[in-house]
Amino acid sequence: MEINIENSKEFFETIANVILEYYIEEYKYFTSPEYFPKISTIEELKEVLLLYEVIIIYIMEDWRDFIGIALECKWEREHGLGIRI
């Protein structure tokens, strides 16, 4: 099955930029450089993230609110990082 997302490059760039902004804002609270390296670019961010799940739940009212992306991340190994689209 092939799924075509119109403007997929921009879609994924937007998600990466949102995560990067979040990381930079939260970095000031991190205490261990081993788990929380200083990151300032998308390329550096890619080194500490791994996509492991896309979640799609269809609810009749407004299914767009129920698409999620789950990522493993170096700074939150137990819970990971989730994005709801």
C-alpha positions as CSV (number, residue, x, y, z in Angstrom):
1,M,0.0,0.0,0.0
2,E,1.3,3.4,-0.9
3,I,0.2,6.5,0.8
4,N,0.9,9.8,-0.8
5,I,0.9,12.9,1.4
6,E,0.7,16.1,-0.7
7,N,3.6,18.3,0.2
8,S,5.2,15.6,2.4
9,K,8.6,17.3,2.5
10,E,7.1,20.5,4.0
11,F,5.0,18.3,6.3
12,F,8.0,16.5,7.8
13,E,10.1,19.7,7.9
14,T,7.4,21.4,9.9
15,I,7.3,18.5,12.4
16,A,11.1,18.5,12.7
17,N,11.1,22.3,13.3
18,V,8.4,22.0,16.0
19,I,10.5,19.3,17.8
20,L,13.6,21.3,17.4
21,E,12.0,24.4,18.9
22,Y,10.6,22.3,21.8
23,Y,14.0,20.8,22.4
24,I,15.8,24.1,22.4
25,E,13.3,25.6,24.8
26,E,13.4,22.6,27.2
27,Y,17.2,22.2,27.0
28,K,17.7,24.7,29.8
29,Y,16.1,22.2,32.2
30,F,18.3,19.2,31.1
31,T,21.2,18.3,33.3
32,S,23.2,15.5,31.6
33,P,25.0,16.2,28.4
34,E,25.2,12.4,27.8
35,Y,21.4,12.2,27.4
36,F,20.8,15.8,26.5
37,P,23.3,17.0,23.9
38,K,23.2,20.6,22.8
39,I,21.2,20.5,19.5
40,S,20.7,23.5,17.3
41,T,20.0,22.0,13.8
42,I,17.6,19.4,12.3
43,E,20.6,17.2,11.3
44,E,21.7,17.1,14.9
45,L,18.1,16.3,16.0
46,K,18.0,13.3,13.6
47,E,20.8,11.7,15.6
48,V,18.8,11.4,18.8
49,L,15.3,10.5,17.4
50,L,13.9,7.3,16.0
51,L,10.4,7.0,14.5
52,Y,8.8,3.8,15.9
53,E,5.1,4.1,15.5
54,V,2.4,6.0,13.5
55,I,-0.9,5.8,15.2
56,I,-4.2,6.4,13.3
57,I,-7.5,6.2,15.1
58,Y,-10.6,6.9,13.2
59,I,-13.3,8.7,15.1
60,M,-16.3,9.9,13.0
61,E,-16.4,13.4,14.5
62,D,-12.9,14.7,13.5
63,W,-10.4,11.9,12.7
64,R,-7.5,14.4,12.0
65,D,-7.1,14.9,15.7
66,F,-6.3,11.2,16.1
67,I,-3.2,10.8,14.0
68,G,0.0,10.5,16.1
69,I,3.7,9.9,15.6
70,A,5.7,8.2,18.3
71,L,9.4,8.6,18.5
72,E,12.1,7.2,20.7
73,C,14.4,9.9,21.9
74,K,17.7,10.0,23.7
75,W,16.5,12.4,26.4
76,E,13.3,10.6,27.4
77,R,14.0,6.9,27.0
78,E,11.2,5.6,29.1
79,H,8.3,7.6,27.6
80,G,9.6,8.8,24.2
81,L,8.2,11.7,22.4
82,G,4.7,11.9,20.9
83,I,3.3,14.2,18.4
84,R,-0.5,14.5,17.8
85,I,-1.4,15.8,14.4
